[in-house]
Structures are given as structure tokens and as C-alpha cells.
């Protein structure tokens, strides 16, 4: 019975502590990410422009993501074409093996 009595207060305390820890962790990670982005890809024009620089950065990021998606799509199409060619080659090899196998003459004997 004592476990049921302590559950509500423990749950409430855990929720509060978890929220505080999660908020602090999220804030720290977000600030690190912003610093890394400004150090890696930011130039002085973007930093001076403020919000406009952020929009410009987002547009550059979107363009680079589109380019990466297009490159990945083309690569996948090439791999699919290679797989289809390989499948066709194997199919031709199997057809030539099946047509020259002795099983075809046995099937005519069974029918008689």
C-alpha cells in the first residue's frame, strides 16, 4: 500500500526533474550547433545581416540538399540498371542450361 501512496509524488517529481534536465540539455546542444554552423559555414556577410543571413543560409542549405538528393537518385538509378543487366545475363544463362539439359528428352519419354 505504501508503494501506491508514493507513486503520485514520485511521478510528479520525476516529470519536473526530467523536464528541467531535458530543457537544459536541449539549450546546450542547440547553442553548440549554432556555434558550429557559424564557425563552419558562416561568413561575415551572413553574420552582419542577421535574419536575412539566416534565410540565405537556409536557401543554400536547401539547394545543397536538393543537389545531394539528385546525386543519390542518379546513383540509385545506375545501380538498378546494373542489377537489371545482371539479372538478364543470369536469365539467359539459365535458359541456355535448361534447353541443353537431358531433362527435356526425359519429358518426351514420359509423355509416350
C-alpha positions in Angstrom: 0.0 0.0 0.0 2.9 2.4 0.7 4.1 2.0 -2.9 0.8 3.3 -4.2 0.9 6.3 -1.9 4.4 7.3 -3.1 3.7 6.8 -6.8 1.9 10.1 -7.5 4.5 12.2 -5.8 7.4 10.3 -7.4 5.8 10.6 -10.8 5.3 14.3 -10.4 8.9 14.8 -9.1 10.3 12.7 -12.0 8.3 14.7 -14.5 9.6 18.0 -13.2 13.2 16.9 -12.9 13.1 15.3 -16.3 11.7 18.5 -17.9 14.4 20.6 -16.3 17.2 18.3 -17.3 15.8 18.0 -20.9 15.4 21.7 -21.2 19.0 22.4 -20.1 20.3 19.7 -22.3 18.4 20.9 -25.3 19.5 24.5 -24.8 23.2 23.5 -24.5 23.0 21.3 -27.6 21.2 23.9 -29.7 23.8 26.6 -28.7 26.6 24.3 -29.7 25.0 23.5 -33.0 24.5 27.2 -33.8 28.2 27.9 -32.9 29.4 25.0 -35.1 27.2 26.2 -38.0 28.5 29.8 -37.8 32.1 28.6 -37.5 31.9 26.1 -40.4 29.7 27.7 -43.0 29.1 31.3 -41.9 30.8 34.2 -43.5 30.9 37.8 -42.2 28.0 38.9 -44.6 25.7 36.3 -43.1 26.6 37.3 -39.5 26.0 41.0 -40.2 22.7 40.5 -42.0 21.0 38.8 -39.0 17.7 37.3 -40.1 18.4 37.8 -43.8 21.7 35.9 -43.4 19.8 33.1 -41.8 17.4 33.0 -44.7 20.3 33.0 -47.1 21.9 30.1 -45.2 18.7 28.2 -45.3 18.4 28.7 -49.0 21.9 27.5 -49.6 21.3 24.5 -47.4 18.1 23.6 -49.3 19.9 23.9 -52.6 22.8 21.6 -51.4 20.2 19.1 -50.1 18.4 19.1 -53.4 21.7 18.5 -55.2 22.6 15.7 -52.8 19.2 14.1 -53.4 19.6 14.3 -57.1 23.0 12.8 -56.9 21.7 9.9 -54.8 18.8 9.4 -57.1 21.0 9.1 -60.1 23.4 6.7 -58.3 20.4 4.5 -57.4 19.2 4.5 -60.9 22.6 3.4 -62.2 22.7 0.6 -59.6 19.2 -0.5 -60.6 20.3 -0.6 -64.3 23.3 -2.7 -63.4 21.2 -5.1 -61.4 18.7 -5.4 -64.2 21.5 -6.2 -66.7 22.9 -8.8 -64.3 19.5 -10.4 -63.9 19.1 -10.6 -67.7 22.5 -12.2 -68.1 21.7 -14.8 -65.4 18.3 -15.5 -67.0 20.0 -16.1 -70.4 22.5 -18.4 -68.8 19.7 -20.4 -67.1 17.7 -20.6 -70.3 20.7 -22.0 -72.2 21.4 -24.6 -69.4 17.7 -25.6 -69.3 17.4 -26.0 -73.1 20.5 -28.3 -73.3 19.7 -30.4 -70.2 18.8 -34.0 -70.6 15.5 -33.4 -68.7 13.9 -32.1 -71.9 14.3 -35.5 -73.6 13.0 -37.3 -70.5 9.8 -35.3 -70.6 9.1 -36.6 -74.1 9.6 -40.2 -72.9 7.2 -39.7 -70.0 4.5 -38.4 -72.4 4.7 -41.6 -74.6 
